[in-house]
Amino acid sequence: MQKLKIIISALVVTLTYTLLTPASFAAPLLNGVATQSELGKEQFIAGLFTSTLASEAKDVLLAQEDKRMQIRVTADRLSTRRFKRLWIEGMAINASSSELQKHAQHMADFSNMLKIKLMAGDIFTIDRAGSTVLISLNGAQLGQIPDPAFFDLLLRTWVGPVPLSSDFKQNMLVAGNVNSGLITRFESTRPTDERIAAVEDAVKARAKQAEAQDDDSTPKVAVAKTDIKPKIEAPVAIAPPPKIAAPSGALGESKTVSTPKPEPAKPKPQEPEPAPKVEEKPKVAAITPPPPETLLDEESLEDEEDDLDFTAESLLSQQLYIAKLKRWSSSKLKYPSRAASRGHEGNVRLSIVIDRSGKVKKVEVIEAAEYSSLTKEAQNAIERANPFPPMPEDVKGDTFLFTLPVVFQLQ
């Protein structure tokens, strides 16, 4: 019987690490490489490193060994809010409610480390190194989580029941048989020396800021200390899985203001119009602006003014709500009969915005299926699901954004 499977959503290469290998890391094998796109635009290229090559998700997830997840940014910019949501949603739909509760503080700490907007060439790395999870950006350590199980929970976002996409998961699980073109692109995507220095300076500045707020009652994130050596290196809403159990200017050139010149001097210069006095302001315009390549302006470091720190409680509440939305969505999905009879399969990803009452405010197709009938059915399912369960009181904001990846697959 044909039915819809809704997924909520050997070339052994030893890379030479010039930027990203801490001494404690011992997983030199590139298991797979995949790209991630949104609205037809590639966002990043990612690599999964393991100590033992594997082609099955369970083997990678259960292996008690050093592993690495590494993202190399290919988009011009990648907002911190979007990047956080990728992990928050991925974990929400790939973990049980008990796992979410157990790792709520770890996830809050991890999310609060992500304060610097990612730019083209940036290398974001998560290492499972012994009994610790190390998080770094361009070789500067952002922090660490003292529980290796947290790494495997994050890894489910890539190769679990609800991956970023089915192709993404498949390309990560090739046991080292990676396309040579992808390897070349992966290795060649790296930050400039100026960007590396800028990120390190930003991390040090944030460490000092955190130390100054030691009396803060909120949970503290393990951030890099200012004595980190620069040489130390390191490496959507998603529809629930089938029969899912419990949510298992830079200061620009200063413009010289051309102030209208006063009329030839009046008999009484003591009666100056305001304009003549303003003539002194152009002198300020002559000040040379700081070099643009500092990359440490506010826009580069923290791009959303409402990007507030998470607490374990607020994050857990949000993740449980995301899991609830996915289950609700999956209950409204159907397989178009004509598409099923013709053997049509495909992937669709939608971005959905709802208000506090659960009413749909906006739906956007992030990824369309090859067959339009599948894309249309995913959109129709959202109409049938409207309104969604209302936002919980402890989830802040007037609206809530989540993504819904759906895979139409015949069995």
C-alpha positions as CSV (number, residue, x, y, z in Angstrom):
1,M,0.0,0.0,0.0
2,Q,1.3,3.4,-0.9
3,K,1.2,6.0,1.9
4,L,2.8,9.3,2.7
5,K,5.9,9.3,4.7
6,I,6.2,12.7,6.3
7,I,9.7,13.5,7.5
8,I,9.6,16.3,10.1
9,S,12.0,17.6,8.8
10,A,35.7,5.2,-0.5
11,L,37.5,8.3,-1.0
12,V,38.8,8.6,2.6
13,V,39.9,12.2,3.0
14,T,42.3,13.3,5.7
15,L,42.2,17.1,5.6
16,T,45.2,19.2,6.6
17,Y,43.9,21.5,9.3
18,T,45.6,24.9,9.2
19,L,42.8,26.7,11.0
20,L,40.6,24.4,13.0
21,T,42.2,21.6,14.9
22,P,42.5,21.8,18.7
23,A,45.1,19.5,20.1
24,S,42.4,17.5,21.9
25,F,40.5,16.7,18.7
26,A,41.2,13.3,17.1
27,A,38.6,12.9,14.3
28,P,40.5,13.4,11.0
29,L,38.1,11.6,8.6
30,L,35.7,13.5,6.5
31,N,32.6,11.4,6.5
32,G,30.4,13.6,4.3
33,V,29.8,17.1,2.9
34,A,26.5,18.8,2.1
35,T,25.2,22.2,1.1
36,Q,22.2,24.0,2.6
37,S,20.1,26.5,0.6
38,E,17.2,28.8,1.4
39,L,14.9,30.5,-1.2
40,G,17.2,29.2,-3.9
41,K,20.3,30.8,-2.4
42,E,23.0,28.7,-0.8
43,Q,23.7,29.5,2.9
44,F,26.6,27.3,3.8
45,I,28.5,24.1,3.0
46,A,29.0,21.7,5.9
47,G,31.2,18.8,6.7
48,L,30.9,15.9,9.2
49,F,34.1,14.4,10.6
50,T,34.2,11.1,12.4
51,S,36.8,8.8,13.9
52,T,35.2,5.9,12.2
53,L,33.6,6.2,8.7
54,A,29.9,5.2,8.5
55,S,27.0,5.3,6.1
56,E,24.2,4.7,8.6
57,A,22.9,7.5,10.8
58,K,22.6,5.2,13.9
59,D,26.2,4.3,13.6
60,V,27.3,7.9,13.6
61,L,25.0,9.0,16.3
62,L,25.7,6.2,18.7
63,A,29.5,6.1,18.2
64,Q,31.2,7.2,21.5
65,E,34.1,8.8,19.8
66,D,35.5,12.2,18.7
67,K,33.4,13.9,16.0
68,R,33.1,17.3,14.4
69,M,30.3,19.3,12.7
70,Q,31.7,22.1,10.7
71,I,29.8,24.9,8.8
72,R,31.5,27.1,6.3
73,V,29.4,30.1,5.3
74,T,28.9,30.8,1.6
75,A,26.2,33.5,1.9
76,D,27.3,37.1,2.2
77,R,25.7,37.2,5.7
78,L,23.9,34.7,7.9
79,S,21.8,36.3,10.7
80,T,22.3,35.1,14.2
81,R,18.5,34.7,14.7
82,R,18.2,32.5,11.6
83,F,21.2,30.4,12.6
84,K,19.9,29.9,16.2
85,R,16.5,28.9,14.8
86,L,18.2,26.2,12.7
87,W,19.5,24.4,15.8
88,I,16.5,25.2,18.1
89,E,14.0,23.8,15.7
90,G,16.2,20.9,14.6
91,M,16.6,19.8,18.2
92,A,12.9,20.4,19.1
93,I,11.7,17.9,16.5
94,N,14.5,15.3,16.7
95,A,14.5,14.9,20.5
96,S,12.0,13.6,23.0
97,S,10.5,15.9,25.6
98,S,12.6,14.3,28.3
99,E,15.8,14.9,26.3
100,L,14.8,18.5,25.7
101,Q,14.3,19.0,29.5
102,K,17.6,17.3,30.3
103,H,19.6,19.5,27.9
104,A,17.6,22.7,28.3
105,Q,20.4,24.5,30.1
106,H,23.0,23.2,27.6
107,M,20.9,24.4,24.7
108,A,20.4,27.8,26.3
109,D,24.1,28.2,26.8
110,F,24.8,27.1,23.3
111,S,22.3,29.5,21.8
112,N,23.7,32.4,23.9
113,M,27.2,31.8,22.5
114,L,25.9,32.6,19.0
115,K,26.3,36.4,19.2
116,I,28.3,37.2,16.1
117,K,26.6,37.4,12.8
118,L,28.2,35.0,10.4
119,M,29.8,36.3,7.2
120,A,31.0,34.7,4.0
121,G,34.1,32.5,4.7
122,D,33.4,32.1,8.4
123,I,34.0,28.6,9.8
124,F,31.7,27.6,12.7
125,T,32.8,24.3,14.4
126,I,31.3,22.0,17.0
127,D,33.7,19.4,18.4
128,R,32.9,16.3,20.4
129,A,36.3,16.0,22.1
130,G,36.5,13.5,24.9
131,S,34.0,14.5,27.6
132,T,33.5,18.0,26.3
133,V,31.7,19.8,23.4
134,L,33.8,22.7,22.1
135,I,32.2,25.5,20.1
136,S,34.4,27.8,18.0
137,L,34.3,30.4,15.2
138,N,37.3,30.9,13.0
139,G,39.5,29.2,15.6
140,A,38.3,31.4,18.5
141,Q,36.6,29.4,21.2
142,L,33.1,30.6,21.9
143,G,32.5,28.3,24.8
144,Q,32.0,24.7,25.8
145,I,29.4,22.3,27.1
146,P,30.5,19.6,29.6
147,D,28.4,16.8,28.1
148,P,29.3,14.9,24.9
149,A,25.7,13.6,24.6
150,F,24.7,17.2,23.7
151,F,26.8,17.0,20.6
152,D,24.9,13.9,19.4
153,L,21.6,15.7,20.1
154,L,22.8,18.6,17.8
155,L,24.0,16.0,15.2
156,R,20.4,14.8,14.8
157,T,19.6,18.1,13.2
158,W,21.8,16.8,10.3
159,V,21.3,13.1,10.2
160,G,18.3,12.4,12.5
161,P,14.7,11.6,11.6
162,V,14.2,15.3,10.8
163,P,17.4,16.5,8.9
164,L,17.7,19.9,7.2
165,S,16.7,18.0,4.1
166,S,16.8,14.4,2.9
167,D,19.6,15.3,0.4
168,F,21.6,17.0,3.2
169,K,21.4,13.8,5.4
170,Q,22.2,11.5,2.5
171,N,25.3,13.5,1.5
172,M,26.6,13.4,5.1
173,L,26.4,9.6,5.3
174,V,28.6,8.6,2.4
175,A,31.4,7.1,4.6
176,G,34.1,9.2,3.0
177,N,33.0,8.9,-0.6
178,V,32.7,12.6,-1.0
179,N,32.5,14.3,-4.4
180,S,35.9,15.9,-5.1
181,G,34.2,19.1,-6.2
182,L,32.5,19.5,-2.9
183,I,35.8,18.8,-1.1
184,T,37.5,21.5,-3.0
185,R,34.7,24.0,-2.3
186,F,34.6,23.0,1.4
187,E,38.4,23.4,1.9
188,S,38.6,26.7,-0.1
189,T,35.8,28.4,1.9
190,R,37.6,30.2,4.7
191,P,37.8,33.6,6.4
192,T,40.4,36.4,5.7
193,D,43.1,37.1,8.2
194,E,41.4,40.3,9.1
195,R,38.1,38.5,9.8
196,I,39.9,36.0,12.0
197,A,41.5,38.7,14.0
198,A,38.2,40.6,14.3
199,V,36.3,37.6,15.6
200,E,39.0,36.9,18.1
201,D,38.9,40.5,19.4
202,A,35.1,40.3,19.6
203,V,35.2,37.1,21.6
204,K,37.7,38.6,24.0
205,A,35.5,41.7,24.4
206,R,32.5,39.6,25.2
207,A,34.5,37.6,27.7
208,K,35.4,40.8,29.5
209,Q,31.8,41.9,29.4
210,A,30.6,38.6,30.8
211,E,33.1,38.9,33.7
212,A,31.8,42.3,34.5
213,Q,28.3,40.9,34.8
214,D,29.3,38.0,37.1
215,D,26.6,39.1,39.7
216,D,23.9,38.6,37.1
217,S,21.4,36.0,38.3
218,T,20.8,34.5,34.8
219,P,22.6,31.3,33.9
220,K,26.1,32.0,32.6
221,V,27.5,30.9,29.3
222,A,31.0,29.4,29.3
223,V,32.7,31.9,27.1
224,A,36.2,32.1,25.9
225,K,38.7,33.8,28.2
226,T,40.8,36.6,26.9
227,D,43.9,34.5,27.1
228,I,42.8,32.2,24.3
229,K,45.7,31.6,22.0
230,P,44.8,32.6,18.4
231,K,46.6,29.5,17.1
232,I,44.1,27.1,18.7
233,E,41.8,25.9,16.0
234,A,38.8,23.7,15.7
235,P,36.7,22.5,13.0
236,V,13.1,23.6,9.2
237,A,9.5,24.1,11.0
238,I,10.0,20.6,10.4
239,A,7.1,18.3,10.1
240,P,7.1,15.6,12.7
241,P,8.4,12.1,11.9
242,P,5.9,9.4,11.2
243,K,3.9,8.5,14.3
244,I,6.1,10.6,16.4
245,A,5.9,10.0,20.1
246,A,6.1,12.7,22.6
247,P,8.2,15.5,21.0
248,S,10.6,12.9,20.9
249,G,28.6,52.6,8.2
250,A,30.7,51.6,9.1
251,L,31.1,55.2,9.4
252,G,30.9,56.2,5.8
253,E,32.7,59.0,4.1
254,S,31.6,62.1,6.0
255,K,29.8,64.3,3.6
256,T,31.0,67.9,3.5
257,V,28.0,69.9,4.3
258,S,27.8,72.7,1.8
259,T,26.4,75.5,4.0
260,P,25.2,78.4,2.0
261,K,27.7,81.2,2.2
262,P,26.5,84.3,4.0
263,E,25.9,87.4,2.0
264,P,28.7,89.9,2.0
265,A,29.3,91.0,5.5
266,K,26.6,93.1,7.1
267,P,27.5,96.3,8.9
268,K,27.0,94.5,12.3
269,P,28.9,91.2,12.3
270,Q,27.7,90.9,15.9
271,E,24.3,89.9,14.6
272,P,25.3,86.6,13.1
273,E,22.7,84.5,11.5
274,P,22.8,80.9,12.7
275,A,24.2,79.7,9.4
276,P,27.6,81.5,9.6
277,K,28.3,79.8,12.9
278,V,27.5,76.4,11.4
279,E,30.4,77.0,9.0
280,E,32.6,75.5,11.7
281,K,31.0,72.1,11.4
282,P,32.6,71.1,8.1
283,K,35.8,70.9,10.0
284,V,34.4,67.8,11.8
285,A,33.6,66.3,8.4
286,A,37.3,66.3,7.6
287,I,38.0,63.7,10.3
288,T,39.2,60.5,8.7
289,P,36.7,57.6,9.3
290,P,38.0,54.4,10.8
291,P,39.2,51.6,8.4
292,P,36.1,49.7,7.1
293,E,37.7,46.3,7.5
294,T,37.6,46.3,11.3
295,L,34.5,44.1,10.9
296,L,33.7,44.9,14.6
297,D,30.8,47.3,14.1
298,E,27.5,46.6,15.8
299,E,26.0,45.2,12.6
300,S,28.7,42.5,12.4
301,L,28.5,41.5,16.0
302,E,24.9,41.5,17.0
303,D,22.4,42.1,14.2
304,E,19.0,41.9,15.9
305,E,18.1,44.3,18.6
306,D,15.5,41.8,20.0
307,D,17.9,38.9,20.0
308,L,17.7,38.4,23.7
309,D,19.5,35.8,25.8
310,F,17.7,32.5,26.4
311,T,17.1,30.9,29.8
312,A,16.7,27.2,30.0
313,E,13.0,27.7,30.8
314,S,12.3,30.0,27.9
315,L,14.1,27.9,25.4
316,L,12.4,24.7,26.6
317,S,9.0,26.3,26.3
318,Q,9.8,27.4,22.8
319,Q,11.1,24.0,21.7
320,L,8.1,22.2,23.1
321,Y,5.8,24.6,21.3
322,I,7.7,24.0,18.0
323,A,7.2,20.3,18.4
324,K,3.5,20.8,19.0
325,L,3.2,22.9,15.9
326,K,4.9,20.2,13.8
327,R,2.6,17.5,15.1
328,W,-0.4,19.7,14.3
329,S,0.9,20.3,10.8
330,S,1.6,16.7,10.1
331,S,-2.0,15.7,11.0
332,K,-3.3,17.9,8.1
333,L,-1.0,16.6,5.4
334,K,-2.2,14.4,2.6
335,Y,-0.6,12.8,-0.4
336,P,-2.2,14.1,-3.6
337,S,-3.8,11.0,-5.3
338,R,-2.7,11.9,-8.8
339,A,0.9,12.5,-7.6
340,A,0.8,9.1,-5.8
341,S,-0.5,7.3,-8.9
342,R,2.2,8.8,-11.0
343,G,4.9,8.0,-8.5
344,H,5.7,11.6,-7.8
345,E,7.9,12.3,-4.8
346,G,9.6,15.5,-3.6
347,N,10.5,17.9,-0.8
348,V,8.8,21.1,0.2
349,R,9.9,23.6,2.9
350,L,7.6,26.4,4.1
351,S,8.3,29.4,6.4
352,I,5.2,30.2,8.5
353,V,4.4,33.1,10.7
354,I,1.5,33.0,13.2
355,D,0.1,35.5,15.7
356,R,-0.4,34.8,19.4
357,S,-3.8,33.2,18.8
358,G,-2.3,30.8,16.2
359,K,-3.7,32.5,13.2
360,V,-1.5,32.3,10.1
361,K,-0.2,35.7,9.1
362,K,2.3,34.6,6.4
363,V,3.3,31.5,4.5
364,E,6.4,31.5,2.2
365,V,7.8,28.6,0.1
366,I,11.4,28.3,0.9
367,E,12.0,25.2,-1.2
368,A,9.5,24.0,-3.8
369,A,9.1,20.4,-5.0
370,E,9.9,19.4,-8.5
371,Y,6.2,18.6,-9.0
372,S,3.9,21.6,-8.3
373,S,1.1,19.5,-7.0
374,L,3.2,18.5,-4.0
375,T,4.1,22.1,-3.2
376,K,0.4,23.1,-3.5
377,E,-0.6,20.3,-1.2
378,A,1.9,21.5,1.5
379,Q,0.4,25.0,1.2
380,N,-3.2,23.6,1.4
381,A,-2.2,21.7,4.5
382,I,-1.3,25.0,6.2
383,E,-4.8,26.3,5.3
384,R,-6.4,23.3,6.9
385,A,-4.2,23.7,9.9
386,N,-5.1,27.3,10.4
387,P,-5.5,28.3,13.2
388,F,-2.5,26.6,14.9
389,P,-2.4,26.1,18.7
390,P,-2.0,29.5,20.3
391,M,1.3,30.7,21.6
392,P,2.0,29.8,25.2
393,E,2.2,32.8,27.6
394,D,5.9,32.2,28.3
395,V,6.8,32.4,24.6
396,K,7.3,36.1,24.1
397,G,6.5,38.2,21.0
398,D,3.4,39.2,19.0
399,T,4.2,36.6,16.3
400,F,6.1,33.3,16.0
401,L,8.1,32.1,13.0
402,F,8.8,28.5,12.2
403,T,9.7,26.4,9.2
404,L,8.0,23.2,8.0
405,P,10.0,20.8,5.8
406,V,7.8,18.0,4.3
407,V,9.0,15.0,2.3
408,F,6.5,13.3,0.1
409,Q,7.7,9.8,-0.2
410,L,5.9,6.7,-1.4
411,Q,6.4,3.4,0.4
